Amino acid sequence: MEYKKLKSDYEKFAKKYKLPSFEKINLYFEVDKINYESEYFLRVVKKAMLEKVFNFISFLDMLLNPLTAPRMYLPYIKQMSTEDKELISKLYDKFSHLAMGSLVLEAEYNEKKEAEFINKIYETWKELSPEIRKLMESVEKPVEISVKKEKSYFG
């Protein structure tokens, strides 16, 4: 879909339902990638936003259950602190709550409820963004735990 039309369509709904601006939604959720052919515009926007939520849930799940985690995450997983685990659990709970809440909306389309849920996703992500950043910085550059090796002579 053409960017200008997508933005224009979104702004109509934003005005009607007091949604965040297109720029704000796009900043976090890259909704400008939407290519929709649907009369249920807000559902399409919500699903684009939820895609990021579901991806993050999968990432957090991998950190909590690292049985098949890619090797690049192992240094972090091995030294994860209790504080890290609590943060991951908190983020997982909040995002899982969003994911489960979205399922109710799949049963029957309701434009107003879709708009309310878009606001909920946006506000939750905005609120948790500093904590997400903190977690990602820890994952990217894990704190090295120094183990002092004692030299000994066997002979």
Secondary structure as GFF3:
##gff-version 3
##sequence-region A 1 155
A	DSSP	alpha_helix	3	17	.	.	.	ID=ss1
A	DSSP	alpha_helix	22	29	.	.	.	ID=ss2
A	DSSP	three_ten_helix	31	33	.	.	.	ID=ss3
A	DSSP	alpha_helix	41	64	.	.	.	ID=ss4
A	DSSP	three_ten_helix	66	68	.	.	.	ID=ss5
A	DSSP	three_ten_helix	71	73	.	.	.	ID=ss6
A	DSSP	alpha_helix	74	78	.	.	.	ID=ss7
A	DSSP	alpha_helix	82	107	.	.	.	ID=ss8
A	DSSP	alpha_helix	111	140	.	.	.	ID=ss9
###
